[in-house]
Amino acid sequence: MVSPAIEKIAKEFKGRCITVKVNVDKKPQVANAYQVSSIPTIMLIHKGATLMRLSGALPYENLKTEILKNLP
């Protein structure tokens, strides 16, 4: 499950990025707008540009590494 890793990322990066969880069953328009076709999809967006896009459940350390590589 990816939720614990995302919660840990949200706490660690508080003030540097905003973490948003979207239920694509309830908000299919959001999934369509961001072309989300698999769950989970983790994206890093800055000023409307997608800087990072990951699909699948990844452990905390992998998520953190990818975010640090791509965070402006």
TIRO-2110 file (N, C-alpha, C; in Angstrom, 1 decimal):
// TIRO-2110
0.8, -1.2, 0.0, N, 1, A
0.0, 0.0, 0.0, CA, 1, A
0.9, 1.2, 0.0, C, 1, A
0.5, 2.2, -0.8, N, 2, A
1.3, 3.4, -1.0, CA, 2, A
1.0, 4.5, 0.0, C, 2, A
-0.2, 4.5, 0.6, N, 3, A
-0.7, 5.6, 1.5, CA, 3, A
0.3, 5.9, 2.6, C, 3, A
0.8, 5.0, 3.3, N, 4, A
1.8, 5.3, 4.4, CA, 4, A
3.0, 6.0, 3.9, C, 4, A
3.5, 5.6, 2.7, N, 5, A
4.7, 6.3, 2.1, CA, 5, A
4.3, 7.7, 1.7, C, 5, A
3.2, 7.9, 1.2, N, 6, A
2.8, 9.3, 0.7, CA, 6, A
2.6, 10.2, 2.0, C, 6, A
2.0, 9.6, 3.0, N, 7, A
1.8, 10.4, 4.3, CA, 7, A
3.1, 10.8, 4.8, C, 7, A
4.1, 9.9, 4.8, N, 8, A
5.4, 10.3, 5.3, CA, 8, A
6.1, 11.3, 4.4, C, 8, A
5.9, 11.2, 3.1, N, 9, A
6.5, 12.2, 2.2, CA, 9, A
5.8, 13.6, 2.5, C, 9, A
4.5, 13.6, 2.7, N, 10, A
3.8, 14.8, 2.9, CA, 10, A
4.3, 15.5, 4.2, C, 10, A
4.6, 14.8, 5.2, N, 11, A
5.1, 15.4, 6.4, CA, 11, A
6.6, 15.9, 6.2, C, 11, A
7.4, 15.1, 5.6, N, 12, A
8.8, 15.4, 5.4, CA, 12, A
9.0, 16.6, 4.4, C, 12, A
8.1, 16.8, 3.4, N, 13, A
8.2, 17.8, 2.5, CA, 13, A
7.3, 19.0, 2.7, C, 13, A
6.7, 19.0, 3.9, N, 14, A
5.7, 20.1, 4.3, CA, 14, A
6.4, 21.4, 4.1, C, 14, A
5.7, 22.3, 3.4, N, 15, A
6.3, 23.7, 3.2, CA, 15, A
7.1, 23.7, 1.8, C, 15, A
7.4, 22.6, 1.3, N, 16, A
8.1, 22.5, 0.0, CA, 16, A
7.2, 22.1, -1.1, C, 16, A
6.2, 21.3, -0.8, N, 17, A
5.2, 20.8, -1.8, CA, 17, A
3.9, 20.5, -1.1, C, 17, A
2.8, 20.5, -1.8, N, 18, A
1.5, 20.2, -1.3, CA, 18, A
1.1, 18.8, -1.8, C, 18, A
0.6, 18.0, -0.9, N, 19, A
0.3, 16.6, -1.3, CA, 19, A
-1.3, 16.6, -1.4, C, 19, A
-1.7, 16.0, -2.5, N, 20, A
-3.2, 15.9, -2.8, CA, 20, A
-3.5, 14.5, -3.2, C, 20, A
-4.5, 13.9, -2.6, N, 21, A
-4.9, 12.6, -2.9, CA, 21, A
-6.3, 12.7, -3.6, C, 21, A
-6.4, 12.1, -4.8, N, 22, A
-7.7, 12.2, -5.5, CA, 22, A
-8.3, 10.8, -5.7, C, 22, A
-9.5, 10.7, -5.3, N, 23, A
-10.3, 9.4, -5.6, CA, 23, A
-10.8, 9.5, -7.0, C, 23, A
-10.2, 8.8, -7.9, N, 24, A
-10.6, 9.0, -9.4, CA, 24, A
-11.9, 8.4, -9.7, C, 24, A
-12.4, 7.5, -8.8, N, 25, A
-13.8, 7.0, -9.0, CA, 25, A
-14.8, 8.1, -8.8, C, 25, A
-14.5, 9.0, -7.8, N, 26, A
-15.4, 10.1, -7.5, CA, 26, A
-15.1, 11.4, -8.4, C, 26, A
-13.9, 11.5, -8.9, N, 27, A
-13.5, 12.6, -9.7, CA, 27, A
-12.8, 12.2, -11.0, C, 27, A
-13.6, 11.5, -11.8, N, 28, A
-13.0, 11.0, -13.1, CA, 28, A
-12.5, 12.2, -14.0, C, 28, A
-13.1, 13.4, -13.8, N, 29, A
-12.6, 14.5, -14.7, CA, 29, A
-11.2, 14.8, -14.3, C, 29, A
-10.8, 14.6, -13.1, N, 30, A
-9.4, 14.9, -12.7, CA, 30, A
-8.5, 13.9, -13.4, C, 30, A
-8.9, 12.6, -13.3, N, 31, A
-8.1, 11.5, -13.9, CA, 31, A
-8.0, 11.8, -15.4, C, 31, A
-9.0, 12.2, -16.1, N, 32, A
-9.0, 12.5, -17.5, CA, 32, A
-8.1, 13.7, -17.8, C, 32, A
-8.1, 14.7, -17.0, N, 33, A
-7.4, 15.9, -17.2, CA, 33, A
-5.8, 15.7, -17.1, C, 33, A
-5.5, 14.7, -16.2, N, 34, A
-4.1, 14.4, -16.0, CA, 34, A
-3.7, 13.1, -16.6, C, 34, A
-4.6, 12.5, -17.4, N, 35, A
-4.3, 11.3, -18.2, CA, 35, A
-3.8, 10.2, -17.3, C, 35, A
-4.5, 10.0, -16.2, N, 36, A
-4.2, 8.9, -15.2, CA, 36, A
-5.0, 7.7, -15.7, C, 36, A
-4.2, 6.6, -16.0, N, 37, A
-4.8, 5.4, -16.5, CA, 37, A
-4.5, 4.2, -15.6, C, 37, A
-3.6, 4.4, -14.6, N, 38, A
-3.4, 3.3, -13.7, CA, 38, A
-3.3, 3.9, -12.2, C, 38, A
-3.6, 3.0, -11.3, N, 39, A
-3.7, 3.4, -9.9, CA, 39, A
-2.7, 2.6, -9.1, C, 39, A
-1.8, 3.1, -8.3, N, 40, A
-1.7, 4.5, -8.1, CA, 40, A
-0.8, 5.2, -9.1, C, 40, A
-1.1, 6.5, -9.3, N, 41, A
-0.2, 7.3, -10.2, CA, 41, A
0.2, 8.5, -9.3, C, 41, A
1.5, 8.7, -9.2, N, 42, A
2.1, 9.8, -8.4, CA, 42, A
2.7, 10.8, -9.3, C, 42, A
2.3, 12.0, -9.1, N, 43, A
2.8, 13.1, -10.0, CA, 43, A
3.4, 14.2, -9.2, C, 43, A
4.4, 14.9, -9.8, N, 44, A
4.9, 16.1, -9.2, CA, 44, A
4.6, 17.2, -10.3, C, 44, A
3.8, 18.2, -9.9, N, 45, A
3.4, 19.2, -10.8, CA, 45, A
3.9, 20.6, -10.3, C, 45, A
4.5, 21.4, -11.2, N, 46, A
5.0, 22.7, -10.8, CA, 46, A
4.6, 23.7, -11.8, C, 46, A
3.8, 24.7, -11.4, N, 47, A
3.3, 25.7, -12.4, CA, 47, A
2.7, 25.1, -13.6, C, 47, A
1.9, 24.1, -13.4, N, 48, A
1.1, 23.5, -14.5, CA, 48, A
1.9, 22.4, -15.3, C, 48, A
3.2, 22.3, -15.1, N, 49, A
4.0, 21.4, -15.8, CA, 49, A
4.3, 20.1, -15.0, C, 49, A
4.1, 19.0, -15.6, N, 50, A
4.4, 17.7, -14.9, CA, 50, A
5.9, 17.4, -14.9, C, 50, A
6.5, 17.4, -13.7, N, 51, A
7.9, 17.2, -13.6, CA, 51, A
8.3, 15.8, -13.3, C, 51, A
7.3, 15.0, -12.8, N, 52, A
7.5, 13.6, -12.5, CA, 52, A
6.2, 12.9, -12.5, C, 52, A
6.3, 11.7, -13.0, N, 53, A
5.1, 10.8, -13.1, CA, 53, A
5.5, 9.4, -12.9, C, 53, A
4.9, 8.8, -11.8, N, 54, A
5.3, 7.4, -11.4, CA, 54, A
4.0, 6.6, -11.4, C, 54, A
4.0, 5.4, -11.8, N, 55, A
2.8, 4.5, -11.7, CA, 55, A
3.2, 3.3, -10.9, C, 55, A
2.3, 2.8, -10.1, N, 56, A
2.6, 1.6, -9.3, CA, 56, A
3.0, 2.0, -7.9, C, 56, A
2.9, 1.0, -7.0, N, 57, A
3.2, 1.2, -5.6, CA, 57, A
4.8, 1.1, -5.4, C, 57, A
5.3, 2.2, -5.0, N, 58, A
6.8, 2.3, -4.7, CA, 58, A
7.0, 2.5, -3.3, C, 58, A
8.1, 1.9, -2.7, N, 59, A
8.5, 2.2, -1.3, CA, 59, A
8.9, 3.6, -1.1, C, 59, A
8.8, 4.0, 0.2, N, 60, A
9.1, 5.4, 0.6, CA, 60, A
10.4, 5.9, 0.0, C, 60, A
11.5, 5.1, 0.2, N, 61, A
12.8, 5.6, -0.3, CA, 61, A
12.9, 5.9, -1.8, C, 61, A
12.2, 5.0, -2.6, N, 62, A
12.2, 5.3, -4.0, CA, 62, A
11.4, 6.6, -4.3, C, 62, A
10.3, 6.7, -3.7, N, 63, A
9.5, 8.0, -3.9, CA, 63, A
10.3, 9.2, -3.5, C, 63, A
10.9, 9.1, -2.3, N, 64, A
11.7, 10.3, -1.9, CA, 64, A
12.8, 10.6, -2.9, C, 64, A
13.5, 9.6, -3.3, N, 65, A
14.6, 9.8, -4.3, CA, 65, A
14.1, 10.5, -5.6, C, 65, A
13.0, 10.0, -6.1, N, 66, A
12.4, 10.6, -7.3, CA, 66, A
12.0, 12.0, -7.1, C, 66, A
11.4, 12.3, -6.0, N, 67, A
10.9, 13.6, -5.7, CA, 67, A
12.1, 14.6, -5.5, C, 67, A
13.1, 14.1, -4.8, N, 68, A
14.3, 15.0, -4.7, CA, 68, A
15.0, 15.3, -6.0, C, 68, A
15.0, 14.3, -6.9, N, 69, A
15.6, 14.5, -8.3, CA, 69, A
14.8, 15.5, -9.1, C, 69, A
13.5, 15.6, -8.8, N, 70, A
12.6, 16.4, -9.7, CA, 70, A
12.1, 17.7, -9.0, C, 70, A
12.2, 17.9, -7.8, N, 71, A
11.7, 19.0, -7.1, CA, 71, A
12.4, 20.3, -7.5, C, 71, A
11.7, 21.3, -7.9, N, 72, A
12.4, 22.5, -8.3, CA, 72, A
13.1, 23.3, -7.1, C, 72, A
END
